[in-house]
């Protein structure tokens, strides 16, 4: 999760349609399999880890991000959260890489490094922005290196030694809106690096959240299109 977006949304991030819907999609993709310990790579504020600690039986988490000024620890829902600039090994059974891989030059090298960090049987849940043709000033603002297709992320996971369990696109219901905002001519300021994530009027926020909620039951079969790519994989 990018800290630049946290700065934009502030305390309202928990109610924003994008983050609410993404958290719901994560829980749906993970299913009912138990979670004990979470390793959140490139965690930023750790929003999704905090969500899982609050809504699942997971009882401990490590949030890793090179942007942290120092190592520290805290609690969420009475459960320990360890904030670290780096880790060597972690006995985690769930690894999150939420919009992380698109930020680095060597996405395969980063993924392989964390595959080696956790024990066999650990699950990896990864999300990345979808489709290179949607590239805009939003990607420049967030310092992305690339956008992905579903098949590209699944291939990356397998190349890192993971076994892909499920893969899907999400945010397909809002894709036409996002594509129009990003691809239609917007004047001389249209290509400037700037985030398209913003606080919305509550009616717009509710409408977008409702569209994503209606799409959620179809997420498991959507291999066609969406704003985000989700892949769930396991270390053999």
PEFEN-V941717 format. One record per residue. N is the residue number from 1. RES is the residue in one small letter. PHI is phi as a letter, one per 30 degrees, with the letter a starting at -180 (NA if undefined). BURIAL is 1 if it has 16 or more other ideal C-beta (glycine too) atoms within 10 Angstrom, else 0. D_CENTER is the distance of its C-alpha to the mean C-alpha in Angstrom with 2 decimals. Layout:
n->N res->RES phi->PHI burial->BURIAL d_center->D_CENTER
n->N res->RES phi->PHI burial->BURIAL d_center->D_CENTER
This chain:
n->1 res->x phi->NA burial->1 d_center->6.21
n->2 res->x phi->d burial->1 d_center->9.31
n->3 res->x phi->d burial->0 d_center->12.53
n->4 res->x phi->d burial->0 d_center->14.17
n->5 res->x phi->d burial->1 d_center->12.39
n->6 res->x phi->d burial->0 d_center->13.34
n->7 res->x phi->d burial->0 d_center->16.81
n->8 res->x phi->d burial->0 d_center->17.04
n->9 res->x phi->d burial->1 d_center->16.19
n->10 res->x phi->h burial->0 d_center->17.81
n->11 res->x phi->d burial->0 d_center->18.79
n->12 res->x phi->d burial->0 d_center->17.92
n->13 res->x phi->d burial->1 d_center->14.14
n->14 res->x phi->d burial->0 d_center->14.56
n->15 res->x phi->c burial->0 d_center->16.48
n->16 res->x phi->d burial->1 d_center->14.67
n->17 res->x phi->e burial->1 d_center->14.23
n->18 res->x phi->d burial->1 d_center->10.74
n->19 res->x phi->d burial->1 d_center->9.28
n->20 res->x phi->d burial->1 d_center->11.91
n->21 res->x phi->d burial->1 d_center->11.27
n->22 res->x phi->d burial->1 d_center->7.57
n->23 res->x phi->d burial->1 d_center->8.84
n->24 res->x phi->d burial->1 d_center->11.74
n->25 res->x phi->d burial->1 d_center->10.16
n->26 res->x phi->d burial->1 d_center->8.60
n->27 res->x phi->d burial->0 d_center->12.15
n->28 res->x phi->d burial->0 d_center->13.84
n->29 res->x phi->d burial->1 d_center->12.44
n->30 res->x phi->d burial->1 d_center->13.31
n->31 res->x phi->i burial->0 d_center->16.68
n->32 res->x phi->c burial->0 d_center->19.45
n->33 res->x phi->d burial->0 d_center->19.38
n->34 res->x phi->d burial->0 d_center->19.94
n->35 res->x phi->b burial->1 d_center->17.60
n->36 res->x phi->c burial->0 d_center->19.52
n->37 res->x phi->b burial->1 d_center->17.69
n->38 res->x phi->c burial->1 d_center->14.07
n->39 res->x phi->c burial->1 d_center->13.13
n->40 res->x phi->c burial->1 d_center->10.00
n->41 res->x phi->c burial->1 d_center->10.05
n->42 res->x phi->i burial->1 d_center->9.62
n->43 res->x phi->d burial->1 d_center->9.17
n->44 res->x phi->i burial->1 d_center->10.91
n->45 res->x phi->d burial->1 d_center->12.25
n->46 res->x phi->i burial->1 d_center->10.58
n->47 res->x phi->e burial->1 d_center->9.93
n->48 res->x phi->d burial->1 d_center->8.03
n->49 res->x phi->d burial->1 d_center->10.65
n->50 res->x phi->d burial->1 d_center->13.30
n->51 res->x phi->d burial->1 d_center->12.57
n->52 res->x phi->d burial->1 d_center->13.00
n->53 res->x phi->d burial->1 d_center->15.98
n->54 res->x phi->d burial->0 d_center->17.48
n->55 res->x phi->c burial->0 d_center->17.17
n->56 res->x phi->b burial->1 d_center->17.69
n->57 res->x phi->d burial->0 d_center->20.31
n->58 res->x phi->e burial->1 d_center->18.17
n->59 res->x phi->b burial->0 d_center->20.52
n->60 res->x phi->a burial->0 d_center->19.18
n->61 res->x phi->b burial->1 d_center->16.19
n->62 res->x phi->c burial->1 d_center->15.85
n->63 res->x phi->c burial->1 d_center->13.48
n->64 res->x phi->c burial->1 d_center->14.05
n->65 res->x phi->a burial->1 d_center->14.00
n->66 res->x phi->d burial->0 d_center->16.94
n->67 res->x phi->d burial->0 d_center->17.06
n->68 res->x phi->d burial->1 d_center->18.47
n->69 res->x phi->d burial->0 d_center->22.23
n->70 res->x phi->a burial->0 d_center->23.26
n->71 res->x phi->d burial->0 d_center->22.46
n->72 res->x phi->a burial->0 d_center->22.67
n->73 res->x phi->b burial->0 d_center->22.19
n->74 res->x phi->a burial->0 d_center->21.90
n->75 res->x phi->b burial->0 d_center->21.51
n->76 res->x phi->b burial->1 d_center->19.40
n->77 res->x phi->h burial->0 d_center->21.39
n->78 res->x phi->i burial->0 d_center->23.92
n->79 res->x phi->c burial->1 d_center->21.69
n->80 res->x phi->d burial->0 d_center->21.43
n->81 res->x phi->b burial->1 d_center->18.44
n->82 res->x phi->c burial->1 d_center->19.18
n->83 res->x phi->c burial->1 d_center->17.79
n->84 res->x phi->b burial->1 d_center->18.66
n->85 res->x phi->d burial->0 d_center->18.77
n->86 res->x phi->a burial->0 d_center->18.99
n->87 res->x phi->b burial->1 d_center->19.84
n->88 res->x phi->c burial->0 d_center->22.14
n->89 res->x phi->b burial->0 d_center->21.83
n->90 res->x phi->b burial->1 d_center->20.11
n->91 res->x phi->d burial->0 d_center->21.22
n->92 res->x phi->c burial->1 d_center->17.80
n->93 res->x phi->c burial->1 d_center->17.35
n->94 res->x phi->b burial->1 d_center->13.55
n->95 res->x phi->c burial->1 d_center->11.31
n->96 res->x phi->c burial->1 d_center->7.59
n->97 res->x phi->b burial->1 d_center->6.08
n->98 res->x phi->c burial->1 d_center->2.50
n->99 res->x phi->h burial->1 d_center->4.19
n->100 res->x phi->c burial->1 d_center->7.20
n->101 res->x phi->d burial->1 d_center->9.61
n->102 res->x phi->d burial->1 d_center->10.62
n->103 res->x phi->c burial->1 d_center->12.01
n->104 res->x phi->c burial->0 d_center->14.59
n->105 res->x phi->d burial->0 d_center->17.80
n->106 res->x phi->c burial->0 d_center->17.88
n->107 res->x phi->d burial->1 d_center->14.61
n->108 res->x phi->d burial->0 d_center->16.77
n->109 res->x phi->d burial->0 d_center->18.47
n->110 res->x phi->d burial->1 d_center->15.46
n->111 res->x phi->d burial->1 d_center->14.20
n->112 res->x phi->e burial->1 d_center->17.86
n->113 res->x phi->d burial->0 d_center->18.36
n->114 res->x phi->d burial->1 d_center->15.94
n->115 res->x phi->d burial->1 d_center->17.34
n->116 res->x phi->d burial->0 d_center->20.62
n->117 res->x phi->d burial->1 d_center->19.54
n->118 res->x phi->c burial->1 d_center->19.20
n->119 res->x phi->d burial->0 d_center->21.86
n->120 res->x phi->e burial->0 d_center->22.41
n->121 res->x phi->j burial->0 d_center->20.93
n->122 res->x phi->d burial->1 d_center->17.57
n->123 res->x phi->c burial->1 d_center->14.64
n->124 res->x phi->c burial->1 d_center->11.49
n->125 res->x phi->c burial->1 d_center->8.30
n->126 res->x phi->b burial->1 d_center->6.34
n->127 res->x phi->b burial->1 d_center->4.40
n->128 res->x phi->b burial->1 d_center->6.44
n->129 res->x phi->d burial->1 d_center->8.73
n->130 res->x phi->c burial->1 d_center->11.77
n->131 res->x phi->i burial->1 d_center->15.45
n->132 res->x phi->d burial->0 d_center->17.26
n->133 res->x phi->d burial->0 d_center->19.76
n->134 res->x phi->d burial->1 d_center->17.39
n->135 res->x phi->e burial->0 d_center->17.45
n->136 res->x phi->a burial->1 d_center->18.67
n->137 res->x phi->d burial->1 d_center->19.34
n->138 res->x phi->d burial->1 d_center->15.84
n->139 res->x phi->d burial->1 d_center->14.63
n->140 res->x phi->d burial->0 d_center->17.66
n->141 res->x phi->d burial->1 d_center->16.98
n->142 res->x phi->d burial->1 d_center->13.55
n->143 res->x phi->i burial->0 d_center->15.35
n->144 res->x phi->d burial->1 d_center->13.51
n->145 res->x phi->c burial->0 d_center->15.60
n->146 res->x phi->a burial->1 d_center->14.79
n->147 res->x phi->c burial->1 d_center->13.06
n->148 res->x phi->b burial->1 d_center->13.15
n->149 res->x phi->c burial->1 d_center->14.82
n->150 res->x phi->d burial->1 d_center->14.09
n->151 res->x phi->d burial->0 d_center->17.12
n->152 res->x phi->d burial->1 d_center->16.16
n->153 res->x phi->d burial->1 d_center->12.97
n->154 res->x phi->d burial->1 d_center->15.16
n->155 res->x phi->d burial->0 d_center->17.91
n->156 res->x phi->d burial->1 d_center->15.94
n->157 res->x phi->d burial->1 d_center->15.08
n->158 res->x phi->d burial->0 d_center->18.77
n->159 res->x phi->d burial->0 d_center->20.01
n->160 res->x phi->d burial->1 d_center->18.40
n->161 res->x phi->j burial->0 d_center->20.42
n->162 res->x phi->c burial->1 d_center->18.03
n->163 res->x phi->c burial->0 d_center->19.15
n->164 res->x phi->d burial->1 d_center->16.88
n->165 res->x phi->c burial->0 d_center->17.15
n->166 res->x phi->b burial->0 d_center->15.26
n->167 res->x phi->b burial->1 d_center->13.55
n->168 res->x phi->a burial->1 d_center->13.11
n->169 res->x phi->c burial->1 d_center->12.29
n->170 res->x phi->b burial->1 d_center->11.32
n->171 res->x phi->i burial->1 d_center->12.51
n->172 res->x phi->d burial->1 d_center->15.71
n->173 res->x phi->d burial->1 d_center->17.89
n->174 res->x phi->c burial->1 d_center->16.94
n->175 res->x phi->e burial->1 d_center->16.87
n->176 res->x phi->d burial->0 d_center->20.61
n->177 res->x phi->d burial->0 d_center->20.32
n->178 res->x phi->d burial->1 d_center->17.63
n->179 res->x phi->d burial->1 d_center->19.65
n->180 res->x phi->d burial->0 d_center->22.79
n->181 res->x phi->d burial->0 d_center->21.57
n->182 res->x phi->d burial->1 d_center->20.39
n->183 res->x phi->c burial->0 d_center->23.22
n->184 res->x phi->d burial->0 d_center->26.28
n->185 res->x phi->e burial->0 d_center->28.56
n->186 res->x phi->b burial->0 d_center->27.90
n->187 res->x phi->i burial->0 d_center->30.78
n->188 res->x phi->d burial->0 d_center->31.03
n->189 res->x phi->c burial->0 d_center->27.96
n->190 res->x phi->d burial->0 d_center->25.65
n->191 res->x phi->c burial->0 d_center->24.28
n->192 res->x phi->d burial->0 d_center->23.95
n->193 res->x phi->d burial->0 d_center->20.75
n->194 res->x phi->a burial->0 d_center->19.35
n->195 res->x phi->d burial->1 d_center->16.30
n->196 res->x phi->c burial->0 d_center->16.50
n->197 res->x phi->d burial->1 d_center->14.53
n->198 res->x phi->a burial->0 d_center->17.41
n->199 res->x phi->d burial->0 d_center->19.06
n->200 res->x phi->c burial->1 d_center->20.79
n->201 res->x phi->e burial->0 d_center->24.03
n->202 res->x phi->e burial->0 d_center->23.58
n->203 res->x phi->d burial->0 d_center->24.98
n->204 res->x phi->d burial->0 d_center->22.47
n->205 res->x phi->d burial->1 d_center->19.55
n->206 res->x phi->d burial->0 d_center->21.14
n->207 res->x phi->d burial->0 d_center->21.74
n->208 res->x phi->d burial->1 d_center->18.20
n->209 res->x phi->d burial->1 d_center->16.98
n->210 res->x phi->d burial->0 d_center->19.85
n->211 res->x phi->e burial->1 d_center->19.09
n->212 res->x phi->d burial->1 d_center->15.60
n->213 res->x phi->d burial->0 d_center->17.29
n->214 res->x phi->d burial->0 d_center->19.96
n->215 res->x phi->d burial->1 d_center->17.66
n->216 res->x phi->e burial->0 d_center->15.85
n->217 res->x phi->d burial->0 d_center->18.87
n->218 res->x phi->c burial->0 d_center->18.83
n->219 res->x phi->e burial->1 d_center->15.27
n->220 res->x phi->d burial->0 d_center->16.67
n->221 res->x phi->c burial->0 d_center->19.07
n->222 res->x phi->d burial->1 d_center->17.31
n->223 res->x phi->c burial->0 d_center->17.56
n->224 res->x phi->c burial->0 d_center->18.90
n->225 res->x phi->a burial->1 d_center->16.65
n->226 res->x phi->l burial->1 d_center->13.78
n->227 res->x phi->d burial->1 d_center->11.62
n->228 res->x phi->b burial->1 d_center->8.47
n->229 res->x phi->c burial->1 d_center->8.94
n->230 res->x phi->c burial->1 d_center->8.08
n->231 res->x phi->b burial->1 d_center->10.24
n->232 res->x phi->c burial->1 d_center->11.69
n->233 res->x phi->b burial->1 d_center->14.33
n->234 res->x phi->b burial->0 d_center->16.93
n->235 res->x phi->d burial->1 d_center->19.00
n->236 res->x phi->d burial->0 d_center->22.58
